[in-house]
Amino acid sequence: MGAEELFRRLATRVADGTYAPGMRLSDKTIAADLAVTRTPVREAIQRLARAGLMEVHASRYSMVTDITVERSRVTREFAAQQSSEIIREAAIGLSEPDLSHTCDLIHRAIDSSITGRGWIEAHVELFTFLTDHALNDLYRLMLSDFWYVIFRDLYLGTPRVSTHESLEELASAMRARDANAGVSAVRKMLQLK
């Protein structure tokens, strides 16, 4: 298992609640569970800590960060600002093949929201793709690891019932290249007006 796959696997476990807020984890246990050495686990945990998903207590343990009401509020505001700009840029800047791929990713996210399986991965894949194709490279640099934080802090393991409806609106808006409707759909998904 490569370093990126290990990071994504651990980030998903934090984001979907498998590793619950406040849970203490040891790199030794994680390495044994995933049949990898401790070094890449330590590197992944450091990356999770930089993203705000874990706290590292050197030579003792690592702990999944808590989600407070204030943290959820700040995450929601951050997600609304960043995703709105990314959606605006994507609606006008995506090539036709990338737009088609975006709609496929949205439909995967819809399906996963309905079934409840793999929804973190599907949502992260969608928003990472949009971020990677934004006109501003700083979004990619800034947000690459933070989509896990956003979905963990806002949903902790369970997508909202209305998520798939918002995603359907997003797909329609993207096909029409209607940036305002796309932003509205994302704000609805984040439960903002």
Contacts in CASP RR format, 6 or more apart in sequence:
PFRMAT RR
TARGET T0000
AUTHOR 0000-0000-0000
METHOD contacts of the structure
MODEL  1
MGAEELFRRLATRVADGTYAPGMRLSDKTIAADLAVTRTPVREAIQRLAR
AGLMEVHASRYSMVTDITVERSRVTREFAAQQSSEIIREAAIGLSEPDLS
HTCDLIHRAIDSSITGRGWIEAHVELFTFLTDHALNDLYRLMLSDFWYVI
FRDLYLGTPRVSTHESLEELASAMRARDANAGVSAVRKMLQLK
1 9 0 8 1.000
1 34 0 8 1.000
1 35 0 8 1.000
1 36 0 8 1.000
1 40 0 8 1.000
2 40 0 8 1.000
3 40 0 8 1.000
3 43 0 8 1.000
3 44 0 8 1.000
6 34 0 8 1.000
6 36 0 8 1.000
6 40 0 8 1.000
6 41 0 8 1.000
6 44 0 8 1.000
7 44 0 8 1.000
7 47 0 8 1.000
7 48 0 8 1.000
7 145 0 8 1.000
8 121 0 8 1.000
8 124 0 8 1.000
9 34 0 8 1.000
10 19 0 8 1.000
10 30 0 8 1.000
10 41 0 8 1.000
10 44 0 8 1.000
10 45 0 8 1.000
10 48 0 8 1.000
11 48 0 8 1.000
11 51 0 8 1.000
11 53 0 8 1.000
11 145 0 8 1.000
11 148 0 8 1.000
12 18 0 8 1.000
12 120 0 8 1.000
12 121 0 8 1.000
12 124 0 8 1.000
12 148 0 8 1.000
13 19 0 8 1.000
14 48 0 8 1.000
14 53 0 8 1.000
14 54 0 8 1.000
14 64 0 8 1.000
14 148 0 8 1.000
14 152 0 8 1.000
15 53 0 8 1.000
15 120 0 8 1.000
15 124 0 8 1.000
15 148 0 8 1.000
15 149 0 8 1.000
15 151 0 8 1.000
15 152 0 8 1.000
15 156 0 8 1.000
15 157 0 8 1.000
16 118 0 8 1.000
16 120 0 8 1.000
16 152 0 8 1.000
16 157 0 8 1.000
17 152 0 8 1.000
17 156 0 8 1.000
17 157 0 8 1.000
19 25 0 8 1.000
19 64 0 8 1.000
20 64 0 8 1.000
21 64 0 8 1.000
21 65 0 8 1.000
21 66 0 8 1.000
21 67 0 8 1.000
21 156 0 8 1.000
22 63 0 8 1.000
22 64 0 8 1.000
22 65 0 8 1.000
22 66 0 8 1.000
23 63 0 8 1.000
23 64 0 8 1.000
24 61 0 8 1.000
24 62 0 8 1.000
24 63 0 8 1.000
25 45 0 8 1.000
25 54 0 8 1.000
25 61 0 8 1.000
25 62 0 8 1.000
25 63 0 8 1.000
25 64 0 8 1.000
26 61 0 8 1.000
26 62 0 8 1.000
27 38 0 8 1.000
27 41 0 8 1.000
27 42 0 8 1.000
27 45 0 8 1.000
27 62 0 8 1.000
28 38 0 8 1.000
30 41 0 8 1.000
30 45 0 8 1.000
31 37 0 8 1.000
31 38 0 8 1.000
31 41 0 8 1.000
34 41 0 8 1.000
45 54 0 8 1.000
45 56 0 8 1.000
45 62 0 8 1.000
46 56 0 8 1.000
47 145 0 8 1.000
48 54 0 8 1.000
48 62 0 8 1.000
49 55 0 8 1.000
49 56 0 8 1.000
49 62 0 8 1.000
50 145 0 8 1.000
51 145 0 8 1.000
51 146 0 8 1.000
51 148 0 8 1.000
51 149 0 8 1.000
52 65 0 8 1.000
52 149 0 8 1.000
53 64 0 8 1.000
53 65 0 8 1.000
53 148 0 8 1.000
53 149 0 8 1.000
53 152 0 8 1.000
54 62 0 8 1.000
54 63 0 8 1.000
54 64 0 8 1.000
54 65 0 8 1.000
55 62 0 8 1.000
55 63 0 8 1.000
55 65 0 8 1.000
56 62 0 8 1.000
57 63 0 8 1.000
67 152 0 8 1.000
67 153 0 8 1.000
67 156 0 8 1.000
71 153 0 8 1.000
72 153 0 8 1.000
72 154 0 8 1.000
75 149 0 8 1.000
75 150 0 8 1.000
75 153 0 8 1.000
75 154 0 8 1.000
76 153 0 8 1.000
76 154 0 8 1.000
76 190 0 8 1.000
76 191 0 8 1.000
76 192 0 8 1.000
78 150 0 8 1.000
79 150 0 8 1.000
79 154 0 8 1.000
79 190 0 8 1.000
80 186 0 8 1.000
80 187 0 8 1.000
80 190 0 8 1.000
80 192 0 8 1.000
82 139 0 8 1.000
82 142 0 8 1.000
82 143 0 8 1.000
83 127 0 8 1.000
83 186 0 8 1.000
83 190 0 8 1.000
84 183 0 8 1.000
84 186 0 8 1.000
84 187 0 8 1.000
85 134 0 8 1.000
85 136 0 8 1.000
85 139 0 8 1.000
86 127 0 8 1.000
86 130 0 8 1.000
86 131 0 8 1.000
86 134 0 8 1.000
86 139 0 8 1.000
87 130 0 8 1.000
87 170 0 8 1.000
87 173 0 8 1.000
87 174 0 8 1.000
87 179 0 8 1.000
87 182 0 8 1.000
87 183 0 8 1.000
87 186 0 8 1.000
88 179 0 8 1.000
88 183 0 8 1.000
89 134 0 8 1.000
89 135 0 8 1.000
89 136 0 8 1.000
90 102 0 8 1.000
90 130 0 8 1.000
90 133 0 8 1.000
90 134 0 8 1.000
90 174 0 8 1.000
91 173 0 8 1.000
91 174 0 8 1.000
91 177 0 8 1.000
91 178 0 8 1.000
91 179 0 8 1.000
91 182 0 8 1.000
92 177 0 8 1.000
92 179 0 8 1.000
93 133 0 8 1.000
93 135 0 8 1.000
94 102 0 8 1.000
94 133 0 8 1.000
94 174 0 8 1.000
98 133 0 8 1.000
99 174 0 8 1.000
99 175 0 8 1.000
99 177 0 8 1.000
101 129 0 8 1.000
102 126 0 8 1.000
102 129 0 8 1.000
102 130 0 8 1.000
102 174 0 8 1.000
103 171 0 8 1.000
103 174 0 8 1.000
103 175 0 8 1.000
105 122 0 8 1.000
105 125 0 8 1.000
105 126 0 8 1.000
105 129 0 8 1.000
106 126 0 8 1.000
106 167 0 8 1.000
106 168 0 8 1.000
106 170 0 8 1.000
106 171 0 8 1.000
106 174 0 8 1.000
107 171 0 8 1.000
108 122 0 8 1.000
108 125 0 8 1.000
108 126 0 8 1.000
109 119 0 8 1.000
109 122 0 8 1.000
109 123 0 8 1.000
109 125 0 8 1.000
109 126 0 8 1.000
109 167 0 8 1.000
110 164 0 8 1.000
110 167 0 8 1.000
110 168 0 8 1.000
110 171 0 8 1.000
111 122 0 8 1.000
112 118 0 8 1.000
112 119 0 8 1.000
112 121 0 8 1.000
112 122 0 8 1.000
112 123 0 8 1.000
112 159 0 8 1.000
113 119 0 8 1.000
113 122 0 8 1.000
113 159 0 8 1.000
113 163 0 8 1.000
113 164 0 8 1.000
113 167 0 8 1.000
114 164 0 8 1.000
116 158 0 8 1.000
116 159 0 8 1.000
119 157 0 8 1.000
119 159 0 8 1.000
120 148 0 8 1.000
120 151 0 8 1.000
120 152 0 8 1.000
120 157 0 8 1.000
123 147 0 8 1.000
123 151 0 8 1.000
123 159 0 8 1.000
124 147 0 8 1.000
124 148 0 8 1.000
124 151 0 8 1.000
127 143 0 8 1.000
127 147 0 8 1.000
127 150 0 8 1.000
128 143 0 8 1.000
128 144 0 8 1.000
128 147 0 8 1.000
131 139 0 8 1.000
131 140 0 8 1.000
131 143 0 8 1.000
131 144 0 8 1.000
131 147 0 8 1.000
132 140 0 8 1.000
134 140 0 8 1.000
154 190 0 8 1.000
155 163 0 8 1.000
160 189 0 8 1.000
160 191 0 8 1.000
162 188 0 8 1.000
162 189 0 8 1.000
162 191 0 8 1.000
163 189 0 8 1.000
165 188 0 8 1.000
166 185 0 8 1.000
166 186 0 8 1.000
166 188 0 8 1.000
166 189 0 8 1.000
167 185 0 8 1.000
167 189 0 8 1.000
169 181 0 8 1.000
169 182 0 8 1.000
169 184 0 8 1.000
169 185 0 8 1.000
169 188 0 8 1.000
170 182 0 8 1.000
170 185 0 8 1.000
170 186 0 8 1.000
170 189 0 8 1.000
172 181 0 8 1.000
173 179 0 8 1.000
173 180 0 8 1.000
173 181 0 8 1.000
173 182 0 8 1.000
173 184 0 8 1.000
173 185 0 8 1.000
174 182 0 8 1.000
187 193 0 8 1.000
END
